[in-house]
Amino acid sequence: MNNHVNTAGYPAPSAGYAPGYYAYPPLQPIPPYYAPRTPAIPQPMHYATLVEPVFIDHLLRHKGAKVVIMTTAGKVEGILSGVVVDHVQLTIGDNKALHIRLAEVVYFEGVPF
C-alpha cells in the first residue's frame, strides 16, 4: 500500500513512482539543432608583401611632386600623392586617383633630390 499523503487533490501515484515521471513520459534526449551552413569563403590568415625600404624611401622623397611611373602595363604620369607599404597613389587631373601596387612598378622618373 502506498503511504503517500495527497494534499493537492491529485490521485496518488502508483507503486514505482519516480519524481518527474508521474504526469509525463520520461524525457528523451533532444538532438542538437544544426543550422544549415553556407560554405565560407576562405580568408587569408596573414597578409604578406615584399617591402623594399630603399625604393619606398625614394618614392617618399617625391611625394607631392610630378612623377612618371613605369608599370608592367605602361607609363603613367601624375602627382605622387601617397606612398604606403604595398602601393602608391598617383593623382591624375582634378578628380582621378590611381592606386598602383608596388609589385607592378618597374621604375619611376622624378626630379633628382
C-alpha positions in Angstrom: 0.0 0.0 0.0 1.1 3.5 -0.7 1.7 5.8 2.3 1.7 9.0 0.2 -0.3 11.8 1.6 -2.3 13.6 -1.0 -2.8 17.2 -0.2 -3.3 18.7 -3.7 -6.3 16.7 -4.7 -4.5 14.6 -7.4 -4.7 10.9 -7.5 -2.0 9.1 -5.5 0.9 7.9 -7.6 1.2 4.2 -8.2 3.9 2.0 -6.8 7.3 2.6 -8.5 6.7 6.4 -8.6 9.7 8.4 -9.7 9.7 12.2 -9.5 9.2 13.9 -12.8 7.8 10.8 -14.5 4.3 10.9 -12.8 2.4 13.0 -15.2 4.7 13.0 -18.2 6.7 10.3 -20.0 10.5 10.2 -19.4 12.4 12.9 -21.2 14.1 11.8 -24.4 17.4 13.4 -25.4 16.8 16.1 -27.9 19.2 16.1 -30.9 21.1 19.3 -31.2 19.9 21.7 -33.9 22.5 22.4 -36.6 21.6 25.4 -38.7 22.3 24.9 -42.4 25.7 26.5 -43.1 26.6 28.3 -46.2 30.1 27.5 -47.5 32.5 30.0 -46.1 35.0 31.9 -48.3 38.5 31.1 -47.1 40.1 34.1 -45.6 43.8 34.6 -45.5 45.4 34.1 -42.1 48.3 36.5 -42.8 49.0 39.2 -45.3 52.5 39.2 -46.8 54.1 41.7 -49.1 57.6 42.3 -50.3 58.9 45.5 -48.8 61.7 47.4 -50.4 62.6 50.1 -47.9 65.1 52.0 -50.0 62.7 52.2 -53.0 59.9 53.3 -50.7 62.2 55.9 -49.2 63.0 57.3 -52.7 59.3 57.4 -53.5 58.5 59.2 -50.3 61.1 61.9 -51.2 59.0 62.6 -54.3 55.6 62.8 -52.5 53.7 65.8 -53.8 55.8 66.1 -56.9 55.0 65.3 -60.5 56.4 61.8 -61.4 56.3 59.3 -64.2 55.8 55.7 -63.1 56.6 52.9 -65.4 54.5 49.8 -64.6 54.2 46.4 -66.2 51.2 47.8 -68.1 52.9 51.0 -69.3 53.8 54.6 -68.3 51.6 56.7 -66.0 52.1 60.4 -65.3 50.8 62.4 -62.4 51.4 63.8 -58.9 52.5 61.3 -56.3 50.1 61.8 -53.5 50.6 58.8 -51.4 53.1 56.0 -50.6 52.3 53.1 -48.4 53.9 49.7 -47.8 52.2 47.9 -50.7 51.0 50.6 -53.2 51.3 54.2 -54.3 48.6 56.7 -55.1 49.0 58.8 -58.2 46.7 61.8 -58.8 45.8 62.4 -62.4 43.9 65.5 -63.3 41.4 67.1 -60.8 39.4 64.1 -59.7 41.1 60.9 -60.6 43.5 58.8 -58.4 45.3 55.7 -59.4 46.4 53.1 -56.8 49.3 51.2 -58.2 50.8 48.1 -56.5 54.5 48.4 -55.8 54.9 44.9 -57.2 53.8 46.3 -60.6 56.2 49.3 -60.6 59.3 48.8 -62.7 60.8 52.3 -62.2 59.8 55.9 -61.7 61.1 59.2 -63.0 61.2 62.3 -60.9 63.2 65.4 -60.1 66.5 64.3 -58.5 67.0 65.2 -54.8 
